[in-house]
Amino acid sequence: MGEFVGIDPRGAQELIRRLEAGKGVLGGTRPGLDAAIAEAGQDWTGRQGTTAMHRTWAFYHESQQDLRWRIDTLEQLVPVRERGMLTGTFPFGSEAEARRAAEDTAVAIRAAEDAAAEDAAAGGEVPDIEGKAGDPAYAAALLAALGPDAFTRALDGGLAEAFASAERTGRLGDEWYALVESAPPDVLTRLVTLAGQSGTFLNRVAVGLLNRLPDPGWSPQGLIAAYGRDPLAFQQLLAEHPRETRVLLAAAAADPAIEEALAGVLHEAMKPGAGADGLRERAWVNVVRGIDEIDAEADAETEGR
């Protein structure tokens, strides 16, 4: 277990900006000074070059990285964002320690997979990452060490939380976003229902899945349940993706269970005061338009019989 940490994210972000400004000054000054020293040669009166400036720049850079890691980790550990001081007990004492632990976890997960492949009855002992996945450095290193294929095979709540932690803090590589197009629908549904992914990623998954409908092996009920935790993301989906909105409404019209689940999420996403007024109005327009189109198609089909 790491240390108990208290930090004011706003103040720390301001310090990070000041450190960046300092790095800019040092980075802009050092090349000219190096050139002047080289030109002076033996006439240079100083005994040293710009080594101290380089060390200072490195100190600023390392301090920025440490602060960013601390801010990101605390904001993952504290479920409710508040102004002022955030406190929490870190799973690891440093970012480097978190990365080393993640690599060990990845090795253990792969070993458990191999053991299960050799003896399905005995299986293998999968390491418990409960309480560690909130550290974004650990999460990102774990995903990188596993790779998308091993990740999807071993996917559980802890790994889904690790994915959310790395994704929300901008630590995922491009190959992970390709999962939206390549992973089976049930894997994507589990990913967004087992842990609270960001609204941006949730909508990305929703668009990919809804564009696969009709799919006889997949129902959007799990996706709707994921939106139950993030109705504002659902509002954004409805406002910005009219085609996918219509697809979801059509699925609901054909299945009472889906219709019932969708009604509750729609209520939360569209109730007065939810989200931004303009976005909510656009969402309503797309919902009403989608329902009208579905009704018109149903009437035309009835008349054609």
KOLVEX-875236 format. One record per residue (C-alpha): x, y, z; residue in three letters. Coordinates in steps of 0.2 Angstrom, whole numbers, plus 2048, in hexadecimal, padded with zeros to 3 digits. Example, Ala and Ser with C-alpha at 12.3 -4.5 7.8 and 13.67 -1.06 7.14 Angstrom:
% residues 2
<guba u="83E" v="7EA" w="827" code="ALA"/>
<guba u="844" v="7FB" w="824" code="SER"/>
//
This chain:
% residues 305
<guba u="800" v="800" w="800" code="MET"/>
<guba u="806" v="811" w="7FC" code="GLY"/>
<guba u="805" v="822" w="805" code="GLU"/>
<guba u="7F7" v="82C" w="80A" code="PHE"/>
<guba u="7F6" v="83B" w="7FF" code="VAL"/>
<guba u="7ED" v="84C" w="7FF" code="GLY"/>
<guba u="7EE" v="858" w="7F1" code="ILE"/>
<guba u="7E4" v="867" w="7E9" code="ASP"/>
<guba u="7E3" v="862" w="7D7" code="PRO"/>
<guba u="7E0" v="874" w="7D2" code="ARG"/>
<guba u="7F0" v="87A" w="7DB" code="GLY"/>
<guba u="7FA" v="86B" w="7D5" code="ALA"/>
<guba u="7F5" v="86F" w="7C3" code="GLN"/>
<guba u="7FA" v="881" w="7C5" code="GLU"/>
<guba u="80B" v="87B" w="7CB" code="LEU"/>
<guba u="80C" v="86F" w="7BC" code="ILE"/>
<guba u="809" v="87E" w="7B0" code="ARG"/>
<guba u="817" v="888" w="7B9" code="ARG"/>
<guba u="823" v="879" w="7B8" code="LEU"/>
<guba u="81F" v="879" w="7A5" code="GLU"/>
<guba u="823" v="88B" w="7A4" code="ALA"/>
<guba u="833" v="888" w="7AD" code="GLY"/>
<guba u="838" v="87A" w="7A1" code="LYS"/>
<guba u="834" v="886" w="792" code="GLY"/>
<guba u="840" v="893" w="799" code="VAL"/>
<guba u="84E" v="886" w="79C" code="LEU"/>
<guba u="84B" v="87D" w="78C" code="GLY"/>
<guba u="84C" v="88E" w="782" code="GLY"/>
<guba u="85C" v="894" w="78B" code="THR"/>
<guba u="866" v="884" w="78C" code="ARG"/>
<guba u="86A" v="882" w="779" code="PRO"/>
<guba u="870" v="894" w="777" code="GLY"/>
<guba u="87B" v="893" w="787" code="LEU"/>
<guba u="882" v="882" w="781" code="ASP"/>
<guba u="887" v="88B" w="770" code="ALA"/>
<guba u="88F" v="899" w="779" code="ALA"/>
<guba u="899" v="88E" w="784" code="ILE"/>
<guba u="89F" v="884" w="775" code="ALA"/>
<guba u="8A3" v="894" w="76C" code="GLU"/>
<guba u="8AD" v="89B" w="77B" code="ALA"/>
<guba u="8B7" v="88B" w="77D" code="GLY"/>
<guba u="8C6" v="88D" w="789" code="GLN"/>
<guba u="8C0" v="89F" w="78C" code="ASP"/>
<guba u="8B0" v="89A" w="794" code="TRP"/>
<guba u="8B2" v="8A0" w="7A6" code="THR"/>
<guba u="8A6" v="894" w="7AE" code="GLY"/>
<guba u="8AB" v="883" w="7B4" code="ARG"/>
<guba u="89B" v="87A" w="7AE" code="GLN"/>
<guba u="890" v="87A" w="7A0" code="GLY"/>
<guba u="87D" v="878" w="7A0" code="THR"/>
<guba u="87C" v="868" w="7AB" code="THR"/>
<guba u="873" v="870" w="7B9" code="ALA"/>
<guba u="866" v="877" w="7AD" code="MET"/>
<guba u="863" v="866" w="7A6" code="HIS"/>
<guba u="861" v="85F" w="7B7" code="ARG"/>
<guba u="855" v="86D" w="7BC" code="THR"/>
<guba u="84B" v="869" w="7AC" code="TRP"/>
<guba u="84A" v="857" w="7B0" code="ALA"/>
<guba u="845" v="85B" w="7C2" code="PHE"/>
<guba u="837" v="865" w="7BC" code="TYR"/>
<guba u="831" v="858" w="7AF" code="HIS"/>
<guba u="832" v="84A" w="7BC" code="GLU"/>
<guba u="828" v="855" w="7C9" code="SER"/>
<guba u="81B" v="858" w="7BB" code="GLN"/>
<guba u="819" v="845" w="7B8" code="GLN"/>
<guba u="817" v="841" w="7CA" code="ASP"/>
<guba u="80A" v="84F" w="7CD" code="LEU"/>
<guba u="800" v="849" w="7BE" code="ARG"/>
<guba u="801" v="837" w="7C5" code="TRP"/>
<guba u="7FB" v="83D" w="7D6" code="ARG"/>
<guba u="7ED" v="847" w="7CF" code="ILE"/>
<guba u="7E7" v="83A" w="7C3" code="ASP"/>
<guba u="7E7" v="82D" w="7D1" code="THR"/>
<guba u="7DE" v="837" w="7DE" code="LEU"/>
<guba u="7D1" v="83C" w="7D2" code="GLU"/>
<guba u="7CE" v="829" w="7CE" code="GLN"/>
<guba u="7CE" v="824" w="7E0" code="LEU"/>
<guba u="7C2" v="832" w="7E5" code="VAL"/>
<guba u="7B1" v="82F" w="7DD" code="PRO"/>
<guba u="7AA" v="840" w="7DF" code="VAL"/>
<guba u="7B4" v="84F" w="7D8" code="ARG"/>
<guba u="7B5" v="85D" w="7E5" code="GLU"/>
<guba u="7BE" v="86D" w="7E5" code="ARG"/>
<guba u="7CD" v="86F" w="7F1" code="GLY"/>
<guba u="7D7" v="861" w="7F9" code="MET"/>
<guba u="7D4" v="84F" w="7F4" code="LEU"/>
<guba u="7DB" v="841" w="7FF" code="THR"/>
<guba u="7DE" v="82F" w="7FD" code="GLY"/>
<guba u="7E9" v="820" w="800" code="THR"/>
<guba u="7F3" v="81C" w="7F1" code="PHE"/>
<guba u="7F5" v="809" w="7EC" code="PRO"/>
<guba u="807" v="80C" w="7E8" code="PHE"/>
<guba u="815" v="818" w="7EE" code="GLY"/>
<guba u="81A" v="81E" w="7DD" code="SER"/>
<guba u="816" v="81D" w="7CA" code="GLU"/>
<guba u="825" v="812" w="7C7" code="ALA"/>
<guba u="81F" v="806" w="7D5" code="GLU"/>
<guba u="80E" v="805" w="7CD" code="ALA"/>
<guba u="815" v="801" w="7BC" code="ARG"/>
<guba u="81F" v="7F3" w="7C3" code="ARG"/>
<guba u="811" v="7EC" w="7CC" code="ALA"/>
<guba u="806" v="7EC" w="7BD" code="ALA"/>
<guba u="813" v="7E2" w="7B3" code="GLU"/>
<guba u="813" v="7D5" w="7C0" code="ASP"/>
<guba u="800" v="7D4" w="7C0" code="THR"/>
<guba u="800" v="7D2" w="7AD" code="ALA"/>
<guba u="80D" v="7C4" w="7AF" code="VAL"/>
<guba u="801" v="7BC" w="7BC" code="ALA"/>
<guba u="7F2" v="7BE" w="7B1" code="ILE"/>
<guba u="7FA" v="7B6" w="7A2" code="ARG"/>
<guba u="800" v="7A7" w="7AD" code="ALA"/>
<guba u="7EE" v="7A5" w="7B3" code="ALA"/>
<guba u="7E9" v="7A4" w="7A1" code="GLU"/>
<guba u="7F6" v="797" w="79D" code="ASP"/>
<guba u="7F1" v="78D" w="7AC" code="ALA"/>
<guba u="7DF" v="78D" w="7A7" code="ALA"/>
<guba u="7E3" v="788" w="795" code="ALA"/>
<guba u="7ED" v="779" w="79B" code="GLU"/>
<guba u="7E0" v="774" w="7A8" code="ASP"/>
<guba u="7CF" v="77C" w="7A7" code="ALA"/>
<guba u="7C9" v="774" w="7B7" code="ALA"/>
<guba u="7D7" v="77A" w="7C1" code="ALA"/>
<guba u="7D9" v="78B" w="7B9" code="GLY"/>
<guba u="7E5" v="798" w="7BF" code="GLY"/>
<guba u="7E5" v="7A5" w="7CD" code="GLU"/>
<guba u="7E1" v="7B6" w="7C6" code="VAL"/>
<guba u="7E9" v="7C4" w="7D0" code="PRO"/>
<guba u="7DD" v="7D0" w="7D9" code="ASP"/>
<guba u="7DF" v="7E2" w="7D3" code="ILE"/>
<guba u="7D2" v="7E9" w="7DE" code="GLU"/>
<guba u="7D7" v="7F9" w="7E5" code="GLY"/>
<guba u="7E6" v="7FB" w="7D9" code="LYS"/>
<guba u="7DD" v="7FE" w="7C8" code="ALA"/>
<guba u="7D9" v="810" w="7CE" code="GLY"/>
<guba u="7EB" v="814" w="7CC" code="ASP"/>
<guba u="7EC" v="81A" w="7BA" code="PRO"/>
<guba u="7FF" v="816" w="7B8" code="ALA"/>
<guba u="7FC" v="804" w="7BE" code="TYR"/>
<guba u="7EC" v="803" w="7B3" code="ALA"/>
<guba u="7F5" v="809" w="7A3" code="ALA"/>
<guba u="804" v="7FE" w="7A6" code="ALA"/>
<guba u="7FA" v="7EF" w="7A9" code="LEU"/>
<guba u="7F0" v="7F1" w="799" code="LEU"/>
<guba u="800" v="7F4" w="78F" code="ALA"/>
<guba u="808" v="7E4" w="796" code="ALA"/>
<guba u="7F8" v="7DA" w="793" code="LEU"/>
<guba u="7F4" v="7E0" w="781" code="GLY"/>
<guba u="7E2" v="7E1" w="77B" code="PRO"/>
<guba u="7E0" v="7CE" w="777" code="ASP"/>
<guba u="7E5" v="7C8" w="789" code="ALA"/>
<guba u="7DB" v="7D6" w="790" code="PHE"/>
<guba u="7CB" v="7D1" w="788" code="THR"/>
<guba u="7CD" v="7BF" w="78C" code="ARG"/>
<guba u="7D0" v="7C3" w="79E" code="ALA"/>
<guba u="7C4" v="7D1" w="7A0" code="LEU"/>
<guba u="7BC" v="7D3" w="7B1" code="ASP"/>
<guba u="7B7" v="7E1" w="7BC" code="GLY"/>
<guba u="7C8" v="7E5" w="7C2" code="GLY"/>
<guba u="7CF" v="7E6" w="7B0" code="LEU"/>
<guba u="7C0" v="7F0" w="7AA" code="ALA"/>
<guba u="7C4" v="7FD" w="7B8" code="GLU"/>
<guba u="7D6" v="7FD" w="7B3" code="ALA"/>
<guba u="7D0" v="801" w="7A1" code="PHE"/>
<guba u="7C5" v="80F" w="7A8" code="ALA"/>
<guba u="7D3" v="816" w="7B3" code="SER"/>
<guba u="7E0" v="817" w="7A4" code="ALA"/>
<guba u="7D3" v="81D" w="798" code="GLU"/>
<guba u="7CC" v="82B" w="7A2" code="ARG"/>
<guba u="7DE" v="832" w="7A5" code="THR"/>
<guba u="7E3" v="831" w="793" code="GLY"/>
<guba u="7EF" v="822" w="795" code="ARG"/>
<guba u="7E8" v="816" w="788" code="LEU"/>
<guba u="7F1" v="813" w="777" code="GLY"/>
<guba u="7E8" v="813" w="767" code="ASP"/>
<guba u="7E7" v="800" w="766" code="GLU"/>
<guba u="7DB" v="800" w="774" code="TRP"/>
<guba u="7CE" v="80B" w="76B" code="TYR"/>
<guba u="7CF" v="7FF" w="75D" code="ALA"/>
<guba u="7C6" v="7F3" w="769" code="LEU"/>
<guba u="7B6" v="7FC" w="765" code="VAL"/>
<guba u="7B6" v="7F5" w="753" code="GLU"/>
<guba u="7BF" v="7E4" w="756" code="SER"/>
<guba u="7B8" v="7DE" w="767" code="ALA"/>
<guba u="7A8" v="7D3" w="768" code="PRO"/>
<guba u="799" v="7DC" w="76E" code="PRO"/>
<guba u="798" v="7D3" w="77E" code="ASP"/>
<guba u="7AA" v="7D7" w="782" code="VAL"/>
<guba u="7A6" v="7EA" w="77F" code="LEU"/>
<guba u="796" v="7E9" w="789" code="THR"/>
<guba u="79F" v="7E1" w="798" code="ARG"/>
<guba u="7AD" v="7EE" w="797" code="LEU"/>
<guba u="7A1" v="7FD" w="799" code="VAL"/>
<guba u="795" v="7F4" w="7A5" code="THR"/>
<guba u="7A2" v="7ED" w="7B1" code="LEU"/>
<guba u="7AA" v="7FF" w="7B4" code="ALA"/>
<guba u="7A6" v="811" w="7B1" code="GLY"/>
<guba u="7AF" v="815" w="7A1" code="GLN"/>
<guba u="7AF" v="828" w="79C" code="SER"/>
<guba u="7A0" v="82E" w="793" code="GLY"/>
<guba u="7AB" v="831" w="783" code="THR"/>
<guba u="7B0" v="81F" w="783" code="PHE"/>
<guba u="79F" v="818" w="787" code="LEU"/>
<guba u="797" v="822" w="778" code="ASN"/>
<guba u="7A5" v="81C" w="76D" code="ARG"/>
<guba u="7A1" v="80A" w="772" code="VAL"/>
<guba u="78E" v="80D" w="770" code="ALA"/>
<guba u="790" v="814" w="75E" code="VAL"/>
<guba u="79A" v="805" w="759" code="GLY"/>
<guba u="78E" v="7F8" w="761" code="LEU"/>
<guba u="77E" v="801" w="75B" code="LEU"/>
<guba u="785" v="801" w="749" code="ASN"/>
<guba u="787" v="7EE" w="74A" code="ARG"/>
<guba u="774" v="7EC" w="74D" code="LEU"/>
<guba u="76A" v="7E1" w="749" code="PRO"/>
<guba u="776" v="7D4" w="751" code="ASP"/>
<guba u="76D" v="7C4" w="757" code="PRO"/>
<guba u="77A" v="7C1" w="764" code="GLY"/>
<guba u="779" v="7D2" w="76D" code="TRP"/>
<guba u="76D" v="7DD" w="776" code="SER"/>
<guba u="76F" v="7EF" w="77A" code="PRO"/>
<guba u="769" v="7EC" w="78C" code="GLN"/>
<guba u="77A" v="7EC" w="794" code="GLY"/>
<guba u="77F" v="7FC" w="78A" code="LEU"/>
<guba u="76F" v="804" w="791" code="ILE"/>
<guba u="774" v="7FF" w="7A3" code="ALA"/>
<guba u="785" v="807" w="7A0" code="ALA"/>
<guba u="77C" v="817" w="79C" code="TYR"/>
<guba u="772" v="816" w="7AC" code="GLY"/>
<guba u="782" v="81B" w="7B5" code="ARG"/>
<guba u="786" v="829" w="7A8" code="ASP"/>
<guba u="776" v="831" w="7A2" code="PRO"/>
<guba u="77E" v="841" w="79C" code="LEU"/>
<guba u="789" v="836" w="790" code="ALA"/>
<guba u="779" v="82E" w="78A" code="PHE"/>
<guba u="772" v="840" w="787" code="GLN"/>
<guba u="781" v="844" w="77D" code="GLN"/>
<guba u="77F" v="834" w="773" code="LEU"/>
<guba u="76D" v="838" w="76F" code="LEU"/>
<guba u="771" v="84A" w="76A" code="ALA"/>
<guba u="780" v="846" w="75F" code="GLU"/>
<guba u="77C" v="835" w="757" code="HIS"/>
<guba u="76A" v="835" w="74F" code="PRO"/>
<guba u="76D" v="825" w="745" code="ARG"/>
<guba u="773" v="81B" w="755" code="GLU"/>
<guba u="764" v="823" w="75F" code="THR"/>
<guba u="758" v="81D" w="752" code="ARG"/>
<guba u="760" v="80B" w="752" code="VAL"/>
<guba u="75F" v="80A" w="765" code="LEU"/>
<guba u="74D" v="810" w="765" code="LEU"/>
<guba u="748" v="803" w="758" code="ALA"/>
<guba u="750" v="7F6" w="763" code="ALA"/>
<guba u="745" v="7FC" w="771" code="ALA"/>
<guba u="736" v="7FC" w="767" code="ALA"/>
<guba u="739" v="7EA" w="762" code="ALA"/>
<guba u="73C" v="7E3" w="774" code="ASP"/>
<guba u="732" v="7E8" w="784" code="PRO"/>
<guba u="741" v="7E4" w="78F" code="ALA"/>
<guba u="74C" v="7F0" w="786" code="ILE"/>
<guba u="73E" v="7FD" w="785" code="GLU"/>
<guba u="73C" v="7FD" w="798" code="GLU"/>
<guba u="74F" v="7FE" w="79B" code="ALA"/>
<guba u="751" v="80D" w="78F" code="LEU"/>
<guba u="742" v="816" w="796" code="ALA"/>
<guba u="74B" v="818" w="7A7" code="GLY"/>
<guba u="75B" v="81E" w="79F" code="VAL"/>
<guba u="752" v="82A" w="793" code="LEU"/>
<guba u="749" v="832" w="7A2" code="HIS"/>
<guba u="75A" v="835" w="7AB" code="GLU"/>
<guba u="762" v="83C" w="79C" code="ALA"/>
<guba u="754" v="847" w="796" code="MET"/>
<guba u="74C" v="84E" w="7A6" code="LYS"/>
<guba u="74C" v="861" w="7A8" code="PRO"/>
<guba u="75C" v="868" w="7AE" code="GLY"/>
<guba u="766" v="859" w="7A9" code="ALA"/>
<guba u="776" v="85E" w="79F" code="GLY"/>
<guba u="777" v="86D" w="794" code="ALA"/>
<guba u="766" v="874" w="78D" code="ASP"/>
<guba u="76C" v="874" w="77B" code="GLY"/>
<guba u="773" v="862" w="77B" code="LEU"/>
<guba u="763" v="85C" w="784" code="ARG"/>
<guba u="758" v="865" w="777" code="GLU"/>
<guba u="762" v="85D" w="769" code="ARG"/>
<guba u="760" v="84C" w="771" code="ALA"/>
<guba u="74D" v="84E" w="772" code="TRP"/>
<guba u="74C" v="853" w="760" code="VAL"/>
<guba u="755" v="843" w="75B" code="ASN"/>
<guba u="74B" v="838" w="766" code="VAL"/>
<guba u="73A" v="83F" w="760" code="VAL"/>
<guba u="740" v="83E" w="74E" code="ARG"/>
<guba u="746" v="82C" w="750" code="GLY"/>
<guba u="735" v="827" w="758" code="ILE"/>
<guba u="72C" v="82F" w="74A" code="ASP"/>
<guba u="736" v="826" w="73D" code="GLU"/>
<guba u="734" v="815" w="745" code="ILE"/>
<guba u="721" v="818" w="747" code="ASP"/>
<guba u="720" v="81D" w="735" code="ALA"/>
<guba u="729" v="80E" w="72F" code="GLU"/>
<guba u="71D" v="803" w="73A" code="ALA"/>
<guba u="70E" v="80B" w="732" code="ASP"/>
<guba u="714" v="809" w="721" code="ALA"/>
<guba u="718" v="7F7" w="724" code="GLU"/>
<guba u="706" v="7F4" w="72B" code="THR"/>
<guba u="6FE" v="7FD" w="71C" code="GLU"/>
<guba u="709" v="7F2" w="710" code="GLY"/>
<guba u="702" v="7E2" w="717" code="ARG"/>
//
